[in-house]
Structure formats: C-alpha cells, structure tokens
Amino acid sequence: MSPPPAIRIDNLVKRYAGDKGGQGKLALKGVSFDVPEGGVFGLLGPNGAGKSTLINILAGLVTKTGGSAEIWGFDIDEHRRNAKRAIGIVPQEIVFDPFFTPFEVLENQAGFYGIPKAERRSEELLKAVRLWDKRDAYARTLSGGMKRRLLIAKAMVHSPPILVLDEPTAGVDVELRRQLWELVGELNDQGVTVVLTTHYLEEAEQLCDRIAIINHGELIALKPTRELVEMAREKIVRVTVGHDLTGPPSDPDFVKSELDGPRTIEVTYDKDRVTAGQVLARLQDQGLEVEDVTTREADLEDVFVSLTSSSN
C-alpha cells in the first residue's frame, strides 16, 4: 500500500461574501487533489487563480465554504490544532516585528506553539538558514534575502513535516533564489514535504516532481512534471538557409512558419504528425539549401500558457 498523502483536498469551495447581500466571488470551485508525502509539489496558476486562498485555508487564515482538507491525516476542522502543527507556512509578504532579533523571533514563535525551552531549536534553525552570525541583530537591519531565510526558519520551529512556500522568490535576485532553493532542497532531503507556488515556471520545472495547475478556481491539470512537459506536442526547428528569402516557406503540416532574419526560418510543427527530419526534407523539396539547424523542445511555460488560455 502507498503511504497516505501529506495533504488531501476534496471538493474544496470558497466563496467570499458579496456586498449588500449579493453573491461574492467564487475563489475555489470544488478543487480536489492529493499532495504525496516526501516530494516537492508545485501549485501553479495565474494571478487570481485561487492559489493563495487555498494556502490560507490550509493555514487556518481563511474559512472554507465547502469541501474538506486534511493535513498529515488531520481534518482541518475536526483536528484543527494537530493540523496546524503539521504544517509550516512561509508567506509571500515579509512580516516581522522590527525590534526583535532573529533569535527572539524564533523563540517567540516556538512559545506560540507551546514548545518548552529545553526542546526549542532556535540555534539549530538559525545555523541551518545561515543566520547564526545575525542572531542578535535587529530583524529590521537584515537584508531582504536574510529576512526570507528567517521566514523559513520561523515556519520550521515546531518541526512540521510539511512546509508551504507562497511565492518565496518573488522579487529576489538570481543568486538569492539559488540560495533559497538550496535550503529548500536540504529540507526536502531531510524528509520534509514541500509545497510551493511560484510564477517562475523554470523553477517549478527544475524543482517539482509533481504539479497542480489551477485557473479561475478550478483544477485544470495534475500530473508529474515530466508528463506535463510532454503534453506540449509542438516543437520548433530553426533553420538557416543559403540564400535570402522574401517570405517564409509554407506546408500543410507546418503549424507556423516565420522568418527571423533574411536567411533564418522558424518552423513550428506537431511532433505527432511529422518529425524534424521530415520538416527539413520538405524545406529542401522547396529548393532551400539547409546550412544550420537547431531544435527546441516544449517546456513547462508552453504547457502552462496552453492550458490556462484554453480554460479561459
């Protein structure tokens, strides 16, 4: 038997109250999916899709309208305390009391969870997020990247088996993003189940082993990352030819054919209908002398755009 999921979401509905008795916005429309234990799970969707609403329901900050959710086997209504202890949330917004030091931030958070002083992990966590040398600095003096790392440590004070990160790398530079993902990878290697939302699709493709995509409050895809990428049937072959062209060549099996310079053609084709070799052969049949060829596989961004545009 496979282990129970880390998170189970069943027919989750959220409707916000409307003005003057009118019907409010339906943010989640019966969403259902499981988050397997031990992996890195991506929750993707455009702005306003319902991602943050879903996370806030799991965090206990938003009350659901219908359906159910379990965290580590605990129903968020029937076993609220146990459910909250099983999850750590890293919010998108950076919020700290500016007059506490990082050590005090973690000590206070541990106190909120009723963790005895002898069992607190403040030193261990600050060392894990590489902030031990800043333990006595005021939180307001930390850089943006340090504050992000402190948020992760704060979410882990009660040793939850699940860590949820809501847009953790929004607005940070490339080097900091790399450092954050190294830290998340280390936590996952230690057995922590990670759920993340991100607008950076290349991040999701590299980090996540399974992805759910929601749009307009509905689940539109739930697959292993590799399967999602393979859903994109279109490929692009970029061809440089031996003479200037007045226009792009055409063929019934070309999805799209465009010029990118006087001698460069980009042909988009459906890989279920033709191969790259057949595309080249058809160009040569039209009298074109092929000098150079590169191809590009579809990536998660192609799939994401295709799925979200078709669900609008």
Summary of the structure (lengths in Angstrom):
residues: 312
radius of gyration: 24.3
end to end distance: 38.3
largest distance: 79.7
contacts: 955
relative contact order: 0.13
helix: 34%
strand: 28%
